[in-house]
Amino acid sequence: QSALTQPASVSGSPGQSITISCTGTSNDVGYFNFVSWYQQHPGRPPKLLIYEVKNRPSGVSGRFSGSKSGNTASLTVSGLQAEDEADYYCSSYTNIATVIFGGGTKVTLL
Amino acid sequence: QVQVQESGPGLVKPSETLSLTCDVSDDSFNSHYWGWIRQPAGKGLEWIGRMYTRGTPAYNPSLQSRVTTSIDTAKNQFSLKLTSVTAADTAVYYCARVGEDGDGFDIWGPGTVITVSS
């Protein structure tokens, strides 16, 4: 299984919004509404931001939102803040009952 | 809140078998799916496999021939074995819990660093 496709990097100014895309196939992203997003700071384990395409776990800021259209899922970070500088990963359940991750996107503030 | 802790040998020689354990602090051990994920230094996340106390495990097709998992319900502990390791298996290995709705890893261990080298 090939990794989901994410842009290597995305940047934005404080207060702006950014969107990270995650492109898969009809066998994963397009097959289920089981897409999740993670934030990872250096030296730390990933933190779940979004599950089932658009749901936020308790305690996750409302500035993070998820969506999906066809084989592409997206994570939007609104009101960009310094602490949002991190790596972001998407993942999807697949039609063969496995999980696949995206290659990761580094978010930097301008 | 549930605590998750991975443990491993730190250093493994090429061609040998890597053995890892994941200790879970509470009864969510029995009611959730659990996963192993790894991350080579400076690289992305790779799903290794999924375990459940009452089900059949599932593995990444690219690793399936070398991976086995087991469960010790008396100890609230999962184990992972990866055979015939090479330098490409050097990574931080994480154990993580799948959330209530069956999607997303909502609780992660701190990870354990594994280096394959002679």
Interface residues (C-beta under 8 A of the other chain):
Chain A: Q1 A3 F34 V35 S36 Y38 P45 P46 K47 L48 I50 Y51 E52 N55 P57 Y89 S91 Y93 I96 A97 T98 V99 I100 F101 G102 G103 G104
Chain B: G35 I37 G44 L45 E46 W47 R50 A58 Y59 N60 P61 S62 Y94 A96 G99 D101 G102 D103 G104 F105 D106 W108 G109 P110 G111
